[in-house]
Amino acid sequence: MFVLFSCITFAQTAKVTGVVVDVNENPVQGVTVSYQNNSTITTKEGFYVIEIPANKKVVLVYTHSVLKSITAPFQLKQYEILEYNPIMSVEEQLTEVVITSDRRRVEGITSISSDVVRKNPNLSGGIESVIKTLQGVSSNTELSSAYSVRGGNYDENLVYVNEVEVYRPFLVRSGQQEGLSFTNVDLVQNIDFSAGGFQAKFGDKMSSVLDITYRTPKQFGATFEASFLGGSASVDLISKDKRWTAITGIRYRDNSLLVNSQETQTNYRPTFVDVQTNVNFDMSDKWQFSFLGNASQNKYNYQPLTRQTNFGTISDPIALLVFYDGQENDEYQTLFGALKTTYVASENSTYKFIASTYHTQEQEYYDIDAAYSLGEVDTNIGSETFGDVAFSRAIGSQLNHARNDLDALIINAEIKGSHNAKKKFQIDWGLKYTREDIRDRIVEWEVIDSAGFSINPPIIDIPVNDQPYNPYVGPLVPFQDVRATNFVTIDRFSGFAQFNTKTNIGSNQLNINFGVRAHNWLVSGDNINDSKSQTVFSPRAQFALKPSWKNTDMLFRFSTGFYYQPPFYRELRDLNGAVQPNVKAQKSVHFVFSNDYNFTLGDGDNKKKFKLVSEAYYKTMDDVNTYTLENVRIRYRANNEATAYAYGFDARINGEFVKGTESWFSFGYLKTEENQNGRGNIARPTDQRLKFGILFQDYMPNIPNVKLYLNLVYNTGLPGGSPSYADVYQYQSRLRDYRRADVGFSYVFTEKNNERADGHWMKRFQDLSLGLEIFNLFDNQNAITNTWVRDAYTKNQYGIPNYMTTRVFNLKLTAKL
């Protein structure tokens, strides 16, 4: 059966129709609307209609002899008819306008243009800097691709590229170690995101879905980018008969510029490299093959030297001075390949087969000795020791050691089908098998010495240490000691079925979706004898009502359902490194109420389109697998000991705040708490109460060559920073608020290309620009964790903030052929 269905797609048809107008809303005759070899020309009334393939990304190009061209991506269902009325002007559009069918709107999907991602400044090299400005999304680290959604942690987010699930590193503990995000922005066509209440066709996670589609080349092209942070290059290839297409990209990243801006002085030599390719073959009108491949190598070599962190108050300034010895050598090597095929049996039935393999080899080796002094700072401006530690309150040392190795092989095979019944309803289904083979050795320990006394771990069976009053006769043990070797295999069978239909209630349109997922898994391996097979079922439903209100384009949505998250390997491993094979799936029930409102403001040339999306949600959670969060490292307790809840409100308004651009403002309120073993509710590690995000694009009217791109995020402080192995019920302090602004200025040399002579060398480029990026524009001191130091003099513990990057400047050259 897999062989029968192992080829890709016959292009079922849909239609795009509308009227092309100019900025004065007069119809434009003679506009060519084209897609590959298909084209049509607008009538004197500006009217056009064109057939396009259904169920795939299609880019229509609108060209005119005088007015500037427009490109608009679409994805429509079979037989769907979409009305799109573009406005053509004599001014170049700053960014590509993304137009999709009402399907995403009905499903509660947020779509983002690939141009928005490519042009905005970001540190991770991926799309995450833009995702973090969306409603419901939070993050307090700029060096990581990780983000949390509506109270969930980093492991609760689904990420797909071309319908293939991708994975994050296992051993990474710090954002600066991650290197490159999986997604190569030079290859991206479209980005869809859902913050909750998503349909059954998506996988088994509790928080969100990020669905990325790589583009299919239409002609030969190439891009190049170079900056102080590294570089990238990509090439688009297409055969003469247009049956073969390929897009390949290579990236190199060096974060020395960023890490050297931090308080810790280091010898830092990172190397982050990856190569990705996406190859498509149209064997016939009914068959198509595609292959997605990725190879990456991230090397993180870190040798800290010194650090001084000043904190306290103006009247009582305190400083932590640390001298380091040792180094850290981490390496992550990943190979990923996926084959996707689609077969269209008839006009109403489509089948897809997807097979993928993910292999990662990760090592984390470090021996770092930190000798610290905690003392009072000399604040006498005339003193020769101004700013230095004048009196030491405490001295001590900390030795960290690790020899962690992990080898993971994950194989997936999936078949999916889609069936339409004469436009009355649609049925989608899928079956998937996954095998996860994990080989993991963890050896890490920490020894803490304070004022000459070895600090024992705060566990009950260690005798009381009240030196110097009485001699200590107990054992000398590390403050933390985790040792485990795990060879684990997890076999999973999952599937889904969902039903979509559309009906009318009077003159109002109602879209209905019902679906259910099932997931069965079994954990086996060395020294695992009591494992039990487990099965969960996840029913889900969506309702979308579009009232027939005159001159008001509004839609209401309600989504609900069960969202189980069967444990991945990281969730099976407890704080001591031991695998607990019978950890249950965490369960979440979502209730999401949404309002989607499209409107226009202004008249004539100043007419602008906007969208306001607001959502209220409530999530109740059972069998919660509690965890500790340090930087981006999550360590689970693997005991399903808690219940939890999350509720909040999100809103986002986006549109043409500046004509021809897309910008948005987002706001979110969240409260999430958990109850461990009936001890009462406390804030979860992701309880980030308020969030504001801005993505803004602009250009100078008098100098249209100069563009501006701004990312601004404000999040209130997260709980956390408690000492290791501390009782979370005794430490509920919060980190400081996260405030960040990144801005990019770009001078586009090709802005006036249409006015240049045909033989001009600049005509070879679609885009050639030089940019200046300023990261952390206002130089805010954002802390991701606390380092806890004991003061032997006052018997206190101090939480010293671990600050992230300061203000950094970056030059970037971009070229596109």
C-alpha positions in Angstrom: 0.0 0.0 0.0 2.9 2.4 0.8 4.4 1.7 -2.6 1.1 2.3 -4.3 0.7 5.7 -2.6 4.3 6.8 -2.8 4.1 9.6 -5.3 2.9 13.3 -5.2 0.0 15.2 -6.4 -2.3 15.9 -9.3 -3.3 19.6 -9.1 -6.9 19.8 -8.3 -8.3 23.2 -9.2 -9.6 26.2 -7.5 -10.3 29.8 -8.7 -9.1 33.3 -7.8 -11.3 36.1 -9.1 -11.6 39.8 -8.5 -11.1 43.3 -9.8 -7.8 45.0 -10.0 -7.9 48.7 -9.1 -5.5 51.6 -8.7 -5.0 53.7 -5.6 -8.0 55.8 -6.6 -10.1 52.6 -6.8 -10.5 52.9 -10.6 -10.4 49.6 -12.5 -7.1 48.8 -14.3 -7.3 47.2 -17.7 -4.4 45.1 -19.2 -3.0 43.6 -16.0 -1.5 40.2 -16.6 -2.3 37.7 -13.9 -0.1 34.6 -14.2 1.0 31.4 -12.5 3.7 29.4 -14.3 2.3 28.9 -17.8 -1.2 29.9 -17.0 -2.2 33.6 -17.4 -5.2 35.9 -18.0 -5.6 39.6 -18.6 -8.0 42.0 -16.9 -10.9 43.5 -18.8 -11.6 47.2 -19.1 -13.6 46.8 -15.9 -10.5 45.4 -14.2 -12.1 41.9 -13.9 -10.2 38.7 -14.0 -10.6 35.0 -13.1 -7.8 32.4 -13.1 -7.7 28.7 -12.2 -4.9 27.5 -9.9 -4.0 24.1 -8.4 -5.8 23.3 -5.1 -4.3 22.2 -1.9 -0.8 23.7 -2.5 0.9 27.0 -2.2 0.5 29.1 -5.4 2.0 32.5 -6.1 0.1 34.7 -8.5 2.0 37.6 -10.2 0.1 40.7 -11.3 2.1 42.8 -13.8 1.3 46.0 -15.7 3.3 48.1 -18.2 3.1 51.2 -15.9 2.1 50.1 -12.4 4.3 48.1 -10.1 3.9 44.3 -10.0 2.3 42.5 -7.1 2.9 38.9 -5.9 0.3 37.2 -3.8 0.5 33.6 -2.4 -2.6 31.5 -2.1 -3.6 28.1 -0.8 -7.2 27.1 -1.7 -9.2 24.0 -1.3 -10.6 22.0 -4.2 -13.3 23.9 -6.1 -12.9 26.9 -3.7 -13.4 30.4 -5.2 -11.6 33.3 -3.5 -12.2 36.9 -4.3 -9.0 39.0 -4.2 -9.1 42.7 -5.3 -5.5 44.0 -5.4 -4.6 47.6 -5.5 -1.8 48.5 -7.9 0.3 51.7 -7.5 3.3 53.4 -8.9 5.2 52.8 -5.7 7.0 49.5 -4.9 5.5 47.4 -2.2 7.8 47.2 0.8 6.7 43.6 1.6 4.8 40.8 0.0 1.1 40.8 0.9 0.1 37.3 2.0 -3.4 36.3 0.9 -4.9 32.9 1.8 -8.3 31.3 1.8 -10.7 31.6 4.6 -9.6 28.1 5.7 -6.8 29.6 8.0 -9.2 32.1 9.4 -11.8 29.5 10.2 -9.1 27.3 11.8 -7.7 30.1 13.9 -4.4 30.1 12.1 -2.1 33.1 12.0 -0.2 33.4 8.7 3.1 35.3 8.4 4.8 36.4 5.2 8.2 35.0 4.6 9.4 38.5 3.7 8.5 39.8 7.1 10.8 37.1 8.6 13.7 37.6 6.3 13.9 41.4 6.7 13.4 41.7 10.4 16.5 41.6 12.7 16.9 38.3 14.7 19.6 36.6 16.7 18.6 33.0 16.3 18.9 32.9 12.6 15.4 31.5 12.3 11.8 32.7 12.4 11.5 32.6 16.2 12.2 36.4 16.7 9.0 37.1 14.7 7.0 34.3 16.4 7.8 35.8 19.8 6.0 39.0 18.9 2.7 37.1 18.3 -0.2 37.0 20.7 0.1 34.2 23.3 3.8 33.6 22.8 6.5 34.4 25.4 10.2 34.1 25.7 12.8 35.7 28.0 15.9 34.7 26.0 17.1 36.1 22.7 19.8 33.5 22.1 17.4 30.5 21.9 14.8 29.3 19.4 12.7 28.1 22.3 9.4 29.8 23.2 6.4 29.1 25.5 2.8 29.5 24.5 0.0 30.2 27.0 1.7 28.7 30.0 3.2 25.7 28.3 6.9 24.9 28.3 9.3 24.6 25.3 8.6 20.9 24.9 4.9 21.4 24.3 5.1 23.0 20.9 4.7 21.2 17.6 6.9 22.3 14.7 6.4 21.1 11.1 8.4 21.8 8.0 6.5 20.6 4.8 4.3 18.5 7.1 7.3 16.7 8.7 7.8 17.1 12.4 11.2 18.5 13.5 12.9 18.2 16.9 15.0 20.4 19.2 18.3 19.3 20.7 18.1 17.0 23.8 21.1 18.0 25.9 21.2 21.8 25.4 21.0 23.7 28.6 21.8 27.3 27.5 20.3 29.3 24.7 23.8 30.3 23.4 24.6 26.6 22.9 21.7 26.0 20.4 23.3 27.6 17.4 21.1 27.6 14.4 17.3 27.3 14.4 16.2 24.4 12.2 14.2 26.6 9.9 16.2 28.3 7.1 14.4 31.6 6.4 15.9 31.8 2.9 13.9 28.7 1.9 10.5 29.6 3.6 7.4 30.3 1.6 4.7 30.5 4.3 4.4 30.3 8.1 1.2 29.2 9.9 0.9 29.4 13.7 -1.8 28.3 16.2 -1.6 29.1 19.9 -4.2 26.6 21.0 -7.4 24.8 20.2 -6.0 23.4 17.0 -7.6 20.6 15.0 -7.0 16.8 15.4 -4.9 16.6 12.2 -2.0 18.1 14.1 0.0 16.1 16.6 -0.1 15.3 20.3 1.2 18.3 22.1 -0.5 20.6 24.6 0.3 24.1 23.5 0.9 25.2 19.9 1.5 24.3 16.3 4.0 26.0 14.0 3.5 24.8 10.4 6.2 26.0 7.9 6.2 25.4 4.2 9.3 25.7 2.0 8.8 27.3 -1.4 8.9 25.6 -4.8 11.1 27.6 -7.2 9.5 29.1 -10.3 12.8 30.1 -12.0 16.5 30.2 -11.3 17.5 32.4 -8.4 20.1 32.9 -5.7 20.4 34.7 -2.5 23.5 35.7 -0.4 23.9 37.3 3.0 27.0 38.2 5.0 27.2 39.9 8.4 29.4 40.0 11.5 27.3 37.1 12.8 28.0 34.8 9.9 26.5 34.3 6.5 24.1 32.3 4.3 23.6 31.4 0.7 20.8 29.7 -1.2 20.1 28.7 -4.8 16.8 28.0 -6.7 17.0 25.5 -9.5 14.4 24.4 -12.1 14.7 22.0 -15.0 13.9 23.0 -18.6 10.7 20.9 -18.5 9.9 22.4 -15.1 9.3 18.9 -13.6 12.4 19.1 -11.4 12.9 21.9 -8.9 15.3 22.2 -6.0 16.1 24.8 -3.4 19.3 24.5 -1.3 20.6 26.7 1.4 23.8 26.8 3.6 24.3 28.8 6.7 27.2 29.6 9.0 26.8 31.3 12.4 29.2 32.8 14.8 27.7 34.2 18.0 31.0 35.6 19.4 29.9 39.1 18.8 26.9 38.5 21.1 28.5 36.4 23.8 31.4 38.8 24.1 29.0 41.5 25.1 28.0 39.6 28.3 29.5 40.1 31.7 31.5 36.9 31.7 34.8 37.4 29.9 35.5 34.3 27.8 37.6 32.7 25.1 34.6 31.7 22.9 35.0 29.8 19.6 31.6 28.7 18.3 30.9 27.0 14.9 27.4 26.5 13.7 26.9 25.2 10.2 24.0 23.5 8.4 22.9 22.6 4.8 19.3 22.1 3.8 17.7 21.1 0.5 14.2 20.6 -0.7 13.8 18.7 -4.0 10.5 18.3 -5.9 9.8 16.1 -8.9 6.5 16.2 -10.8 6.4 12.8 -12.4 3.0 13.4 -14.0 -0.1 15.4 -13.4 -1.1 13.0 -10.7 2.3 12.2 -9.1 4.9 14.2 -7.3 7.8 13.4 -5.1 9.6 15.7 -2.7 12.6 15.2 -0.5 13.7 17.4 2.5 17.2 17.0 3.9 19.2 18.6 6.6 22.7 18.2 7.9 24.0 20.4 10.8 27.0 20.6 13.1 27.0 22.8 16.1 30.3 23.1 18.1 30.3 25.1 21.2 33.7 25.7 22.8 33.6 27.9 25.9 36.4 29.0 28.2 35.2 31.5 30.9 37.8 33.8 32.4 36.3 36.4 34.8 33.0 37.9 35.7 31.9 40.8 37.9 28.2 41.4 38.5 27.1 44.5 40.5 23.7 44.4 42.3 22.1 45.5 45.5 21.0 49.1 46.2 22.6 52.6 45.8 23.3 52.8 49.6 24.5 49.1 49.8 26.1 48.1 46.5 27.3 44.5 46.4 29.4 42.8 43.7 30.0 39.2 42.8 33.6 38.7 41.5 34.3 35.3 39.9 37.6 33.8 38.5 37.2 30.7 36.3 39.4 27.9 35.4 38.5 25.1 32.9 36.4 24.9 29.8 33.3 23.5 28.1 33.2 21.5 24.9 29.8 20.7 23.4 28.9 19.3 20.0 25.6 18.5 18.3 25.6 16.7 15.0 22.2 16.1 13.3 21.2 14.3 10.1 17.6 14.6 8.9 15.8 13.3 5.8 12.2 13.1 4.8 10.5 11.7 1.7 7.0 12.9 1.0 4.7 11.7 -1.8 1.1 12.3 -2.8 -1.3 10.4 -5.0 -4.6 11.8 -6.2 -6.9 8.9 -6.8 -9.8 11.0 -8.0 -11.0 14.6 -8.0 -12.3 14.0 -4.5 -9.6 11.8 -2.9 -6.0 12.5 -2.1 -3.4 10.3 -0.3 0.0 11.2 1.1 2.8 9.1 2.4 5.6 10.7 4.5 8.7 8.9 5.8 11.4 10.6 7.8 14.5 9.8 9.8 16.2 12.0 12.4 19.6 11.1 13.9 21.4 13.3 16.5 24.6 12.7 18.3 25.2 15.1 21.2 27.9 15.5 23.7 28.3 17.9 26.7 31.7 17.9 28.3 32.8 20.5 30.8 35.0 21.0 33.9 34.7 24.5 35.2 36.0 25.7 38.6 34.6 29.0 39.7 36.3 30.8 42.7 34.1 33.6 43.9 34.1 36.6 46.2 31.0 38.4 47.4 31.6 41.8 48.8 30.9 45.4 49.2 31.8 47.8 46.3 33.9 50.9 46.8 31.6 53.8 45.8 34.1 56.6 46.6 34.5 58.4 43.2 37.9 59.7 44.1 39.3 56.4 45.2 41.8 54.4 43.2 39.7 51.3 43.8 36.5 52.8 42.7 34.1 50.1 41.5 36.2 47.3 43.0 35.3 45.0 45.9 36.5 46.7 49.0 35.4 44.2 51.7 34.6 40.5 51.1 31.5 39.1 52.9 32.0 35.6 51.6 34.4 33.5 49.6 34.0 30.1 48.1 34.3 28.0 45.0 32.1 25.8 42.8 33.3 22.9 40.6 31.0 21.6 37.8 31.8 18.5 35.9 29.9 16.7 33.1 30.4 13.9 30.6 27.1 13.6 29.0 26.6 11.7 25.7 23.4 11.1 23.8 22.6 9.2 20.5 19.0 9.3 19.3 17.5 7.8 16.2 13.8 8.6 15.4 12.0 7.0 12.4 8.5 8.0 11.3 6.2 6.6 8.7 2.8 8.2 8.0 0.0 7.9 5.5 -2.8 10.5 5.3 -5.9 10.8 3.2 -8.4 13.6 2.3 -11.8 13.1 0.8 -14.3 15.7 -0.4 -18.0 14.9 -0.9 -19.4 17.3 -3.5 -18.5 20.3 -1.5 -20.8 19.2 1.4 -18.1 17.9 3.7 -14.5 16.8 3.9 -12.9 13.9 5.8 -9.2 13.8 6.7 -7.5 10.9 8.3 -4.0 9.7 9.1 -2.0 6.8 10.5 1.5 7.1 11.9 4.2 4.8 13.3 7.2 6.2 15.2 10.2 4.4 16.7 12.5 6.3 19.0 15.8 4.6 19.9 17.7 6.6 22.6 21.2 5.8 24.0 22.0 8.2 26.8 24.8 8.5 29.4 24.6 11.2 31.9 27.4 11.9 34.4 27.4 15.3 36.0 28.1 16.6 39.5 28.7 19.8 41.3 30.8 20.5 44.4 30.2 23.8 46.4 32.6 25.1 49.0 31.6 28.2 51.0 34.1 29.9 53.4 36.1 26.7 53.6 33.2 24.4 54.3 31.9 21.8 51.8 28.2 22.3 51.3 26.1 19.1 51.4 22.9 18.7 49.4 19.7 19.6 51.2 18.4 16.1 51.7 17.1 14.5 54.8 19.5 11.6 55.3 22.6 13.8 55.6 23.6 14.6 59.3 23.2 18.2 60.4 26.3 20.2 59.7 26.7 22.9 62.4 30.4 23.6 62.0 32.4 25.1 63.6 30.5 24.4 66.9 30.6 20.6 66.4 32.8 18.5 64.1 31.0 17.1 61.1 31.3 13.3 60.9 29.0 12.7 57.9 30.2 11.8 54.4 31.5 14.4 52.0 29.3 14.2 48.9 28.7 16.4 45.9 26.0 19.0 46.2 24.5 17.5 43.0 25.3 14.1 41.6 23.5 12.6 38.6 24.7 9.4 37.1 22.7 7.2 34.7 23.0 5.1 31.6 19.8 4.5 29.6 19.2 2.5 26.5 15.6 3.1 25.7 13.2 2.3 22.8 9.8 3.8 22.4 7.3 2.5 19.9 4.3 4.7 19.0 1.2 4.2 16.9 -1.0 7.2 16.4 -3.8 8.3 14.1 -6.5 10.8 13.6 -9.8 11.3 11.8 -11.6 14.6 11.4 -14.8 15.8 9.7 -15.3 19.3 8.2 -18.5 20.7 6.9 -20.1 24.1 6.1 -23.7 25.0 6.6 -25.9 28.1 6.8 -28.0 29.3 9.8 -30.3 31.7 8.1 -28.0 34.0 6.1 -25.1 33.3 8.4 -22.3 30.8 7.6 -21.3 28.1 10.1 -18.1 26.0 9.7 -17.9 22.8 11.9 -15.0 20.5 12.5 -15.0 17.4 14.6 -12.0 15.1 15.1 -10.3 12.6 17.3 -6.7 11.5 17.8 -5.5 8.2 19.3 -2.0 7.5 20.5 -0.5 4.2 21.9 3.0 3.9 23.1 5.3 1.4 24.9 8.7 2.1 26.5 11.2 -0.7 26.6 15.0 -1.1 27.1 17.8 -2.3 29.3 16.7 -2.7 33.0 13.1 -1.8 32.1 10.9 -4.7 33.2 7.6 -3.2 34.4 6.7 -1.1 31.4 3.0 -1.0 30.4 1.4 -0.1 27.1 -0.7 3.1 27.3 -3.4 4.5 25.0 -5.1 7.9 25.0 -7.9 9.4 22.9 -8.2 13.1 22.1 -11.6 14.3 20.8 -11.6 17.9 19.5 -14.1 20.3 17.9 -14.1 23.8 16.3 -17.1 26.0 15.4 -16.7 29.2 13.3 -19.7 31.5 12.7 -19.5 34.2 10.1 -22.5 36.6 10.4 -23.9 38.2 7.3 -23.6 41.7 8.7 -23.7 44.4 6.1 -20.3 46.2 5.7 -18.8 44.2 8.7 -16.4 41.3 8.1 -16.4 39.5 11.4 -16.0 35.9 12.4 -16.5 34.2 15.8 -14.8 30.9 16.8 -15.1 28.4 19.6 -12.6 25.6 20.0 -12.4 22.9 22.6 -10.9 19.4 23.0 -8.6 17.1 24.9 -4.9 17.5 24.2 -2.8 14.7 25.5 1.0 14.8 25.4 2.5 11.3 25.6 5.9 11.6 27.2 9.0 12.0 25.0 12.3 10.6 26.3 13.2 13.8 28.1 9.9 13.6 30.0 10.6 10.0 31.1 13.9 10.9 32.7 13.6 12.1 36.3 15.9 14.5 38.3 18.3 11.6 39.0 18.6 10.6 35.3 16.6 7.4 35.8 13.9 6.5 33.2 10.4 6.0 34.6 8.7 4.0 31.8 5.1 4.3 33.1 4.9 8.1 33.2 1.4 9.0 32.0 0.5 11.4 29.2 -0.1 14.9 30.5 -3.7 16.0 29.7 -5.0 19.4 28.9 -8.6 20.5 28.0 -8.8 23.7 25.9 -11.6 26.2 25.8 -10.9 29.0 23.3 -13.3 31.8 22.3 -12.1 34.0 19.4 -13.2 37.0 17.4 -11.7 37.9 14.0 -12.5 41.3 12.6 -11.3 42.6 9.2 -11.8 46.3 8.5 -10.4 49.3 6.6 -9.5 52.8 7.6 -9.1 55.9 5.5 -10.3 56.9 2.1 -8.8 57.0 -1.4 -5.1 56.8 -1.4 -5.0 56.5 2.4 -7.3 53.5 2.6 -5.6 50.7 4.6 -6.5 47.2 5.6 -6.4 45.9 9.2 -7.3 42.8 11.1 -8.1 42.5 14.9 -7.9 39.1 16.5 -8.9 38.6 20.1 -9.0 35.3 22.1 -10.0 34.4 25.6 -8.9 30.9 26.7 -9.0 28.5 29.7 -6.9 25.3 30.0 -7.2 22.8 32.8 -4.4 20.2 33.1 -4.2 16.8 34.9 -1.3 14.3 35.4 1.1 17.2 35.0 4.7 16.3 34.8 6.3 19.0 36.9 9.8 20.3 36.0 12.5 22.8 36.8 13.6 25.3 34.3 17.2 26.7 34.2 18.0 28.8 31.2 16.5 26.6 28.5 17.2 23.3 30.2 14.1 21.4 31.4 14.5 18.7 34.0 11.3 16.7 34.7 10.3 15.0 38.0 8.6 12.2 35.9 5.9 11.5 38.5 2.6 13.1 37.2 2.2 14.6 40.7 0.3 17.8 39.9 -2.7 19.4 38.5 -2.7 22.8 36.8 -4.6 25.5 35.0 -4.0 28.4 32.7 -6.3 31.2 31.6 -5.8 34.5 29.8 -6.6 36.9 27.0 -4.7 37.7 23.8 -5.2 40.3 21.2 -3.4 41.4 18.0 -4.0 44.1 15.5 -2.1 43.9 12.3 -2.3 45.7 9.0 -1.0 48.6 6.9 0.0 51.1 9.5 2.3 52.4 6.8 0.9 51.9 3.3 2.4 48.8 1.5 3.8 47.3 4.7 2.6 44.9 7.3 3.0 45.6 11.1 1.3 44.4 14.2 0.8 45.1 17.9 0.0 42.2 20.3 -1.0 42.0 23.9 -1.4 39.1 26.3 -2.5 38.4 29.9 -1.8 35.0 31.4 -2.1 33.3 34.7 -1.0 29.7 35.2 -0.6 27.8 38.4 0.0 24.2 39.5 -0.8 22.1 42.6 1.8 19.5 43.6 0.4 16.7 45.7 -2.4 18.8 47.1 0.0 21.4 48.7 -1.8 24.3 47.1 -1.5 26.4 44.0 1.8 28.1 43.1 2.9 29.9 39.9 4.3 27.6 37.2 7.7 28.3 35.8 6.1 29.8 32.7 3.7 32.2 34.5 4.5 35.3 32.5 1.6 37.6 33.4 1.8 40.4 30.9 3.2 40.5 27.4 3.4 43.3 24.8 4.9 42.7 21.3 5.4 45.0 18.4 6.6 44.3 14.9 6.8 47.5 12.9 7.9 48.3 9.3 8.4 51.7 7.8 10.3 53.6 5.1 11.3 57.2 4.6 8.9 58.9 2.2 11.6 61.3 1.0 14.2 58.5 0.8 12.2 55.4 -0.1 15.5 53.4 -0.4 15.8 53.5 3.4 13.6 50.9 5.2 13.1 50.4 9.0 12.2 47.1 10.8 11.5 47.1 14.5 10.9 44.2 17.0 9.9 45.2 20.5 9.0 42.8 23.3 8.1 43.4 26.9 7.3 40.5 29.3 6.8 40.6 33.0 9.2 38.5 35.1 9.0 34.7 35.3 9.1 32.8 38.5 12.4 31.0 38.9 16.0 31.4 39.9 15.6 29.3 43.0 18.6 27.3 44.3 19.1 23.8 43.0 17.1 21.1 44.6 15.2 23.8 46.6 11.5 23.3 47.5 9.7 25.4 44.9 7.0 26.2 47.5 9.6 28.1 49.5 11.1 30.1 46.6 8.5 32.0 44.6 10.4 35.1 43.7 10.4 36.3 40.1 13.1 37.4 37.7 13.1 41.0 36.5 10.9 42.0 33.6 12.2 41.2 30.1 12.5 44.3 27.9 14.0 44.1 24.4 14.1 46.2 21.3 15.9 45.2 18.1 15.9 47.6 15.1 17.2 47.2 11.6 17.9 49.9 9.0 18.3 48.9 5.3 19.4 50.9 2.3 18.0 49.2 -0.8 20.2 49.9 -3.9 17.6 48.3 -6.3 14.7 50.4 -5.2 14.7 52.4 -8.5 15.6 49.4 -10.8 12.7 50.1 -13.1 14.1 53.5 -14.0 17.5 52.1 -14.9 18.6 51.2 -18.4 18.2 47.6 -19.4 21.9 47.0 -19.6 22.6 48.4 -16.2 24.5 46.0 -13.9 22.0 46.6 -11.1 19.3 45.0 -13.2 20.8 41.6 -12.4 19.6 41.9 -8.8 16.1 41.6 -7.5 17.3 43.0 -4.3 20.6 44.4 -3.1 20.7 46.1 0.2 23.1 47.0 3.0 21.7 47.0 6.6 22.6 48.1 10.1 21.1 46.1 12.9 21.1 47.2 16.5 20.2 44.4 19.0 19.0 45.4 22.4 18.6 49.0 21.3 18.1 50.5 24.8 20.8 48.3 26.4 18.4 46.7 28.9 19.8 44.3 31.4 17.7 41.1 31.0 18.3 38.2 33.4 17.5 34.6 32.4 18.4 32.9 35.8 20.0 33.6 39.1 23.3 32.3 40.6 22.8 31.7 44.3 25.8 32.5 46.6 26.0 32.0 50.3 27.2 34.8 52.6 28.9 33.1 55.6 28.9 36.5 57.4 25.2 37.2 57.4 24.0 33.6 56.8 22.0 34.8 53.8 21.8 33.6 50.2 21.9 36.1 47.3 20.4 35.6 44.0 22.8 37.2 41.5 21.2 37.8 38.1 22.8 36.1 35.1 22.4 38.9 32.5 22.1 38.2 28.8 23.4 40.2 25.8 23.9 44.0 25.9 23.6 46.4 23.0 25.3 44.9 19.9 25.7 46.4 16.4 25.7 44.3 13.2 26.3 45.1 9.5 24.5 43.0 7.0 24.8 42.8 3.2 22.0 41.0 1.3 21.8 40.2 -2.4 19.1 38.3 -4.4 19.3 37.4 -8.0 
